[in-house]
Amino acid sequence: MDNDPKKISWSSSLKNDIGKFIKHEFLTNSITLFIYRPFCRQRVYFNSTFNERPGQMPKIFPNQNLENLVISVTGIAASKDFSALITNLIPDFHMHDTSQCFPLYTYEKQSYLGSLFATNNTEKYTKKSNIPDTIVILNKNETLFSTIITNNFINRCVDRRIHSSSL
């Protein structure tokens, strides 16, 4: 076992797999872009075998062909002032100090086996919006229903901002 931290960081799961003589395969389709620091893209090997605690990221970015946006804000334990960034890539947990992410969508994996004698398993995902159908904004007097914003309105605003030439 090579303990050089520049080559690999051994998790307890990987150490257990070595003890059981379990081999893992390198999958080139697990290499994806992620954002290490603001405006700094890097490639990362994103696979549950070698990534010990991916959190909810496999549901947020299940593969690089599915679109998503994540708003990343500085966390409670951050030593820096509050900031918010939006990205369409897997963010590093310390992208800007500690951070918490709020995805526009989450994806649920569905596997279809097809007919009884089918050999190929086709993966599909169901996209779920994380914005409720309606958001009620209270006015200064806290009167209910002063403004109602729909999910469709928010999606249109985000889409316009993303595709704006003034970015």
BAFI-3210 file (N, C-alpha, C; in Angstrom, 3 decimals, decimal comma, padded with zeros to 6 digits):
// residues 167
n [1|2|3|4|5|6|7|8|9|10|11|12|13|14|15|16|17|18|19|20|21|22|23|24|25|26|27|28|29|30|31|32|33|34|35|36|37|38|39|40|41|42|43|44|45|46|47|48|49|50|51|52|53|54|55|56|57|58|59|60|61|62|63|64|65|66|67|68|69|70|71|72|73|74|75|76|77|78|79|80|81|82|83|84|85|86|87|88|89|90|91|92|93|94|95|96|97|98|99|100|101|102|103|104|105|106|107|108|109|110|111|112|113|114|115|116|117|118|119|120|121|122|123|124|125|126|127|128|129|130|131|132|133|134|135|136|137|138|139|140|141|142|143|144|145|146|147|148|149|150|151|152|153|154|155|156|157|158|159|160|161|162|163|164|165|166|167]
n.u [000,851|000,701|001,539|001,767|000,615|000,242|-000,524|-002,747|-005,410|-006,006|-009,000|-011,049|-012,764|-011,492|-009,156|-010,262|-011,252|-008,865|-007,893|-009,745|-009,171|-010,463|-010,877|-010,879|-012,145|-010,886|-012,816|-013,252|-015,392|-016,063|-014,578|-014,839|-015,658|-015,102|-015,630|-013,072|-012,111|-013,554|-014,113|-012,129|-011,669|-011,335|-010,369|-011,924|-012,038|-014,946|-016,543|-018,315|-016,850|-014,255|-014,598|-015,149|-017,143|-019,502|-021,742|-024,774|-024,210|-024,161|-026,881|-027,415|-025,649|-025,678|-024,562|-022,412|-023,924|-026,356|-028,089|-027,686|-027,984|-026,297|-026,541|-024,119|-023,349|-021,558|-020,776|-021,970|-019,772|-017,881|-014,991|-014,937|-016,703|-020,230|-021,030|-022,268|-022,334|-022,993|-023,057|-022,615|-021,318|-019,901|-019,321|-016,418|-016,222|-015,009|-015,106|-015,507|-014,367|-015,985|-018,888|-022,350|-024,677|-027,315|-029,272|-030,805|-032,151|-032,785|-031,868|-033,330|-032,438|-033,455|-033,785|-034,202|-034,949|-035,946|-037,084|-037,524|-035,250|-033,369|-030,165|-028,876|-028,779|-030,488|-029,962|-031,954|-033,008|-035,075|-036,035|-036,277|-037,657|-036,321|-037,512|-040,395|-043,836|-045,225|-044,261|-044,792|-044,559|-044,283|-045,531|-044,356|-046,120|-046,649|-048,793|-050,585|-050,236|-049,423|-047,597|-047,178|-045,015|-044,305|-042,984|-042,414|-042,031|-039,665|-037,868|-037,876|-036,728|-034,154|-033,204|-033,206|-031,279|-028,984|-028,624|-028,176|-026,513|-025,081|-023,554]
n.v [-001,174|002,103|005,002|007,609|010,825|012,453|010,857|009,265|009,406|007,508|006,158|004,828|002,933|002,183|001,060|-001,130|-002,531|-003,287|-005,102|-007,101|-007,914|-006,662|-005,342|-002,271|-000,543|001,883|004,415|006,217|007,877|008,969|011,159|014,554|018,068|020,422|023,088|024,567|026,845|030,156|030,834|029,073|026,328|022,778|019,397|016,503|013,315|011,862|009,633|007,189|005,105|006,029|008,507|009,414|010,805|012,100|013,607|015,152|015,507|013,489|013,335|015,864|016,500|014,097|013,156|014,498|015,344|016,292|019,220|021,717|024,137|025,639|027,422|028,654|029,393|031,122|029,252|028,684|028,465|029,986|032,006|034,260|037,134|037,118|035,620|034,855|032,565|031,397|028,398|026,045|023,741|020,963|022,015|022,677|021,880|023,815|026,055|028,828|029,654|027,861|026,217|026,129|024,522|025,222|023,645|024,073|021,978|018,521|015,187|012,041|008,726|006,310|002,984|000,937|-002,254|-003,397|-005,898|-009,401|-010,808|-008,888|-007,323|-004,909|-002,144|000,705|003,930|006,452|009,682|011,383|014,664|016,947|019,901|022,164|024,391|025,579|025,303|027,718|030,782|032,671|035,993|038,095|041,354|044,446|044,699|042,140|040,908|038,314|036,861|039,108|039,242|036,886|034,557|032,525|029,258|029,008|031,700|032,318|030,522|031,591|034,127|033,430|032,054|034,128|035,803|034,206|033,872|036,411|039,059|040,814|039,705]
n.w [000,000|-000,981|000,663|-000,145|-000,048|-002,250|-004,285|-003,493|-001,138|001,514|002,432|005,100|004,033|001,617|002,651|004,004|001,788|000,536|002,418|002,026|-000,481|-002,615|-005,786|-007,587|-010,401|-012,663|-013,938|-016,766|-017,400|-015,000|-014,561|-014,198|-014,532|-011,920|-009,550|-007,951|-006,533|-006,520|-009,886|-010,718|-012,402|-012,268|-012,982|-011,659|-010,106|-009,759|-008,049|-006,286|-005,179|-004,662|-003,506|-000,389|001,252|-000,343|000,146|-000,823|-003,446|-005,563|-006,162|-006,996|-009,078|-010,995|-013,403|-015,987|-018,123|-017,378|-016,621|-014,089|-011,460|-008,740|-005,786|-003,800|-000,535|002,074|004,964|008,381|010,091|008,858|008,353|006,919|005,508|004,640|001,561|-001,705|-004,342|-007,647|-009,490|-012,189|-011,888|-009,990|-006,762|-004,745|-001,297|000,214|-001,391|-001,130|001,675|004,297|003,063|002,064|-000,008|-002,293|-004,416|-007,661|-008,849|-007,994|-008,755|-009,377|-009,604|-011,958|-012,821|-015,588|-016,474|-018,722|-021,017|-020,100|-020,983|-021,504|-021,791|-021,488|-019,254|-018,966|-017,813|-016,413|-015,347|-013,019|-012,856|-010,237|-009,107|-006,754|-005,874|-004,395|-005,592|-005,226|-003,705|-000,921|-000,185|002,507|003,325|004,905|007,038|007,569|006,285|004,931|001,668|000,200|-001,887|-004,401|-005,653|-008,350|-009,157|-011,865|-012,598|-011,172|-012,388|-015,010|-014,525|-013,560|-015,810|-017,724|-016,608|-016,682|-019,426|-020,233|-021,918|-020,443|-018,466]
ca.u [000,000|001,484|000,986|002,109|-000,633|000,109|-001,101|-004,063|-005,725|-006,653|-010,148|-011,229|-013,408|-010,480|-008,279|-011,014|-011,304|-007,552|-007,853|-010,636|-008,701|-011,445|-010,264|-011,767|-011,794|-010,873|-013,818|-012,956|-016,582|-016,190|-013,804|-015,728|-015,198|-015,682|-015,090|-012,237|-012,244|-014,308|-013,549|-011,022|-012,161|-010,373|-010,968|-011,980|-012,575|-016,125|-017,074|-018,589|-015,825|-013,066|-014,982|-015,701|-018,369|-019,902|-022,943|-025,900|-023,766|-024,607|-028,270|-027,440|-024,911|-025,461|-023,594|-022,109|-024,853|-027,570|-027,860|-028,144|-027,355|-026,189|-026,145|-023,240|-023,195|-020,624|-021,422|-022,030|-018,432|-016,968|-014,215|-015,090|-018,034|-021,191|-021,000|-023,037|-021,891|-023,798|-022,235|-023,243|-020,384|-019,783|-018,450|-015,613|-016,847|-014,358|-014,979|-015,249|-014,363|-016,930|-020,044|-023,554|-025,190|-028,749|-029,416|-032,064|-032,797|-032,169|-032,202|-033,542|-032,057|-034,411|-033,191|-035,175|-034,331|-036,486|-037,741|-036,958|-033,950|-032,549|-028,840|-028,455|-029,539|-030,464|-030,225|-032,637|-033,164|-036,229|-035,598|-037,212|-037,335|-036,234|-038,259|-041,806|-044,708|-045,468|-043,607|-045,555|-043,706|-045,070|-045,109|-043,850|-047,142|-046,803|-050,091|-050,422|-050,566|-049,161|-046,946|-047,003|-044,067|-044,426|-041,782|-042,199|-041,483|-038,269|-037,095|-037,712|-035,770|-032,817|-032,841|-032,878|-030,021|-027,900|-028,432|-028,014|-025,195|-024,426|-022,820]
ca.v [000,000|003,329|006,037|008,932|011,593|013,088|009,878|008,825|009,569|006,244|006,213|003,566|001,983|001,644|000,181|-002,376|-003,241|-003,914|-006,270|-008,129|-008,142|-006,137|-004,442|-001,266|-000,172|003,312|004,706|007,539|008,731|009,570|012,404|015,667|019,381|020,977|024,410|024,455|028,168|030,959|031,012|028,125|024,993|021,680|018,077|015,695|011,964|011,866|008,277|006,799|004,183|006,742|009,714|008,873|011,473|013,070|014,345|015,041|015,842|012,542|013,641|017,198|016,369|012,657|013,018|015,807|015,683|016,864|020,597|022,138|025,320|025,563|028,648|028,299|030,513|030,838|028,527|029,276|028,487|030,707|033,109|035,387|037,727|036,392|035,767|033,845|032,331|030,411|027,623|024,890|022,633|020,471|022,932|022,200|022,257|025,042|026,943|030,127|029,262|026,740|026,617|025,316|024,641|025,124|023,335|024,356|020,682|017,264|014,124|010,708|007,712|005,243|001,948|000,128|-003,505|-003,784|-007,199|-010,458|-011,250|-007,725|-007,323|-003,538|-001,410|002,112|004,813|007,714|010,449|012,243|015,961|017,526|021,285|022,412|025,608|025,203|025,824|029,138|031,359|033,818|036,997|038,970|042,751|044,919|044,471|040,687|040,512|037,160|036,960|040,411|038,940|035,450|034,295|031,126|028,545|029,350|033,055|032,240|029,865|032,544|035,161|032,821|031,772|035,406|036,310|033,353|034,084|037,841|039,424|041,742|038,981]
ca.w [000,000|-001,114|001,539|-000,659|-000,124|-003,557|-005,202|-003,024|000,279|001,848|003,343|005,825|003,109|000,702|003,436|004,211|000,508|000,321|003,303|001,473|-001,850|-003,570|-006,764|-008,162|-011,760|-012,979|-014,960|-017,337|-017,388|-013,670|-014,540|-014,513|-014,086|-010,707|-009,258|-006,760|-005,930|-007,499|-011,222|-010,928|-012,729|-012,293|-013,201|-010,444|-010,268|-008,895|-008,059|-004,894|-004,698|-004,197|-002,773|000,861|001,711|-001,369|000,536|-001,753|-004,806|-006,594|-006,527|-007,589|-010,339|-011,196|-014,496|-016,554|-019,197|-016,801|-016,206|-012,774|-010,885|-007,289|-005,101|-002,688|000,402|003,160|006,053|009,715|010,688|007,967|008,936|005,994|005,445|003,825|000,108|-002,432|-005,712|-008,357|-010,415|-012,836|-011,686|-008,616|-006,026|-003,632|-000,025|000,682|-002,544|-000,499|003,087|004,368|002,265|001,993|-001,369|-002,536|-005,841|-008,333|-009,056|-007,585|-009,699|-008,813|-010,584|-012,241|-013,665|-016,315|-016,909|-020,019|-021,054|-019,272|-021,470|-021,864|-021,163|-021,207|-018,254|-019,345|-016,679|-016,649|-014,121|-012,869|-012,343|-009,272|-008,777|-005,317|-005,582|-004,272|-006,642|-004,951|-002,538|-000,446|000,449|003,366|003,304|006,192|008,066|007,625|005,770|004,051|000,247|-000,404|-003,162|-004,637|-006,732|-008,762|-009,574|-013,270|-012,622|-010,713|-013,450|-016,115|-014,097|-013,531|-017,192|-018,375|-016,052|-017,170|-020,858|-020,469|-022,453|-019,514|-017,424]
c.u [000,899|000,822|001,346|000,822|-000,815|-000,545|-002,520|-004,194|-006,556|-007,782|-010,253|-011,876|-012,395|-009,513|-008,960|-011,068|-009,976|-007,439|-008,697|-010,271|-009,729|-010,739|-011,324|-011,232|-011,837|-011,830|-013,593|-014,178|-016,860|-015,337|-014,723|-015,098|-015,853|-015,035|-014,390|-012,305|-013,026|-013,503|-012,349|-011,585|-011,011|-011,124|-010,893|-012,509|-013,712|-016,833|-017,204|-017,557|-014,657|-013,366|-015,772|-017,043|-018,819|-021,127|-024,069|-025,494|-024,145|-026,068|-028,377|-026,770|-024,638|-024,551|-023,442|-023,022|-026,139|-027,271|-028,399|-027,414|-027,363|-025,806|-025,358|-023,045|-022,199|-021,388|-021,343|-020,637|-017,421|-016,255|-014,300|-016,513|-018,929|-020,948|-021,795|-022,521|-022,815|-022,892|-023,060|-022,340|-020,426|-018,855|-017,632|-016,269|-016,270|-014,144|-014,753|-015,482|-015,235|-018,174|-021,184|-024,170|-026,696|-028,955|-030,787|-032,855|-032,067|-032,675|-032,341|-033,286|-033,163|-033,729|-034,297|-034,463|-034,846|-037,170|-036,960|-035,536|-033,037|-031,210|-028,373|-029,374|-029,401|-030,831|-030,929|-032,822|-034,443|-035,750|-036,685|-036,758|-037,315|-036,874|-039,725|-042,644|-045,022|-044,719|-044,409|-044,600|-044,597|-044,587|-044,679|-044,832|-047,417|-048,210|-049,872|-050,862|-050,354|-048,464|-046,789|-046,097|-044,164|-043,068|-041,422|-041,574|-040,006|-037,395|-036,852|-036,690|-034,346|-032,332|-032,447|-031,534|-028,834|-027,591|-028,281|-026,611|-024,436|-023,668|-021,340]
c.v [001,240|004,429|007,446|009,743|012,330|012,153|009,480|009,115|008,347|006,459|004,871|002,509|001,357|000,715|-001,160|-003,201|-003,922|-005,175|-007,422|-008,476|-007,729|-005,136|-003,480|-000,848|001,348|003,553|006,117|008,453|009,323|010,832|013,526|016,979|019,732|022,320|024,351|025,727|029,008|031,185|030,107|026,722|024,001|020,402|017,303|014,313|011,846|010,520|007,812|005,827|004,927|008,053|009,286|009,495|012,520|013,900|014,097|015,282|014,797|012,750|014,987|017,191|014,891|012,335|014,366|016,218|016,325|018,253|020,855|023,412|025,171|026,945|028,214|029,538|030,125|030,232|029,259|029,431|029,271|031,835|034,361|035,935|036,895|036,672|034,627|033,780|031,307|029,713|026,498|023,663|022,166|021,420|022,206|022,694|023,563|026,025|028,390|029,940|028,012|027,166|025,624|025,580|024,445|024,892|023,726|023,062|019,587|016,205|012,804|009,689|006,668|004,254|001,121|-001,109|-003,962|-005,137|-008,222|-010,830|-010,088|-007,778|-005,916|-002,893|000,077|002,967|006,074|008,381|011,266|013,530|016,533|018,944|021,451|023,731|025,214|025,856|027,303|029,554|032,590|034,760|037,945|040,409|043,170|044,684|042,989|040,232|039,395|037,488|038,351|040,241|037,431|035,288|032,815|030,568|028,925|030,741|033,047|031,608|030,805|033,620|034,622|032,575|033,052|035,934|035,513|033,651|035,562|038,129|040,347|041,034|039,187]
c.w [000,000|-000,286|001,090|-000,840|-001,447|-004,567|-004,803|-001,533|000,664|002,849|004,058|004,930|002,157|001,425|003,702|002,932|000,191|001,166|002,791|000,025|-002,900|-004,480|-007,293|-009,519|-011,916|-014,139|-015,500|-017,348|-016,002|-013,529|-015,007|-014,062|-012,762|-010,449|-007,911|-005,924|-006,929|-008,775|-011,512|-011,142|-012,698|-012,642|-011,898|-010,818|-009,266|-009,012|-006,615|-004,329|-004,055|-003,466|-001,545|001,257|000,695|-001,000|-000,448|-003,211|-005,862|-007,017|-007,240|-008,964|-010,611|-012,377|-015,178|-017,698|-018,689|-016,246|-014,809|-012,392|-009,377|-006,777|-003,877|-001,817|001,483|004,324|007,378|010,311|009,857|008,692|008,070|006,074|004,530|002,348|-000,504|-003,863|-006,342|-009,367|-011,027|-012,759|-010,239|-007,868|-004,966|-002,344|000,515|-000,472|-002,098|000,993|003,228|003,600|002,387|000,631|-001,425|-004,026|-006,385|-008,506|-008,284|-008,556|-008,961|-009,909|-010,722|-013,166|-014,292|-016,844|-018,264|-019,942|-020,233|-019,691|-021,886|-021,132|-020,807|-020,179|-018,581|-018,141|-017,150|-015,304|-014,170|-012,215|-011,436|-008,950|-007,263|-004,919|-005,484|-005,371|-006,451|-003,698|-002,158|000,268|001,235|003,224|004,704|007,330|008,275|007,251|004,760|002,626|-000,332|-001,759|-003,271|-005,851|-007,074|-009,161|-011,009|-013,402|-012,224|-011,788|-014,628|-015,765|-014,094|-014,954|-017,926|-017,896|-016,593|-018,634|-021,219|-020,989|-021,506|-018,405|-017,522]
res [m|d|n|d|p|k|k|i|s|w|s|s|s|l|k|n|d|i|g|k|f|i|k|h|e|f|l|t|n|s|i|t|l|f|i|y|r|p|f|c|r|q|r|v|y|f|n|s|t|f|n|e|r|p|g|q|m|p|k|i|f|p|n|q|n|l|e|n|l|v|i|s|v|t|g|i|a|a|s|k|d|f|s|a|l|i|t|n|l|i|p|d|f|h|m|h|d|t|s|q|c|f|p|l|y|t|y|e|k|q|s|y|l|g|s|l|f|a|t|n|n|t|e|k|y|t|k|k|s|n|i|p|d|t|i|v|i|l|n|k|n|e|t|l|f|s|t|i|i|t|n|n|f|i|n|r|c|v|d|r|r|i|h|s|s|s|l]
***
